[in-house]
């Protein structure tokens, strides 16, 4: 089973390197995933993974979606 919190930890890791910010907040994740912050709070409370948003995020940042969802290598895709 895919764990919501682990997926969001990997999203935070990508964001921290892309925007050079040590502390990534839920609002930052919501904005990066193009989700309204209030909707993200509901998604987080229900532990529902926004697959479509994750797909677009992975494409935009050239990140392997398998890595984001499951933590399996390789992290980056070839540009």
C-alpha positions as CSV (number, residue, x, y, z in Angstrom):
1,X,0.0,0.0,0.0
2,X,1.2,3.5,-0.9
3,X,1.8,5.6,2.2
4,X,0.5,9.2,1.9
5,X,3.0,10.6,4.4
6,X,6.0,8.9,2.7
7,X,5.0,10.3,-0.7
8,X,4.6,13.8,0.7
9,X,8.1,13.5,2.4
10,X,9.6,12.7,-1.0
11,X,7.7,15.7,-2.5
12,X,9.1,17.9,0.3
13,X,12.6,16.6,-0.5
14,X,12.2,17.6,-4.2
15,X,10.8,21.0,-3.2
16,X,13.5,21.7,-0.7
17,X,16.2,21.2,-3.4
18,X,14.3,23.1,-6.0
19,X,13.4,26.2,-4.0
20,X,16.3,26.2,-1.6
21,X,14.2,26.3,1.5
22,X,14.9,24.1,4.6
23,X,11.4,24.1,6.0
24,X,8.6,23.1,3.6
25,X,5.1,23.7,4.8
26,X,1.8,22.1,3.7
27,X,1.0,25.3,1.9
28,X,4.2,24.9,-0.2
29,X,3.3,21.4,-1.1
30,X,-0.3,22.4,-2.0
31,X,1.0,25.2,-4.3
32,X,3.6,22.9,-5.9
33,X,0.9,20.3,-6.6
34,X,-1.6,23.0,-7.9
35,X,-4.1,22.1,-5.1
36,X,-6.0,24.6,-3.1
37,X,-4.4,24.6,0.4
38,X,-7.8,24.0,2.1
39,X,-8.4,21.0,-0.2
40,X,-4.9,19.8,0.6
41,X,-5.7,19.8,4.3
42,X,-8.7,17.6,3.6
43,X,-6.6,15.3,1.4
44,X,-4.0,15.1,4.1
45,X,-6.5,14.3,6.9
46,X,-8.0,11.5,4.7
47,X,-4.5,10.3,3.6
48,X,-5.7,10.3,0.0
49,X,-2.9,10.6,-2.6
50,X,-3.6,13.1,-5.3
51,X,-2.3,10.9,-8.2
52,X,-3.0,13.3,-11.0
53,X,-1.3,16.2,-9.2
54,X,1.7,13.9,-8.4
55,X,1.9,12.9,-12.1
56,X,2.1,16.5,-13.3
57,X,4.5,17.4,-10.5
58,X,6.8,14.5,-11.5
59,X,6.7,15.5,-15.1
60,X,7.4,19.1,-14.4
61,X,10.4,18.3,-12.2
62,X,11.7,15.3,-14.2
63,X,11.2,13.0,-11.2
64,X,10.4,9.4,-11.6
65,X,6.9,8.8,-10.4
66,X,7.8,5.3,-9.2
67,X,10.3,6.9,-6.9
68,X,7.7,9.4,-5.6
69,X,5.1,6.8,-4.9
70,X,7.2,3.8,-3.8
71,X,10.6,5.2,-3.0
72,X,12.2,2.9,-5.7
73,X,15.2,4.2,-7.6
74,X,16.0,6.0,-9.9
75,X,15.0,9.3,-8.5
76,X,15.5,11.5,-11.6
77,X,14.5,10.9,-15.2
78,X,16.7,11.8,-18.1
79,X,15.9,15.3,-19.4
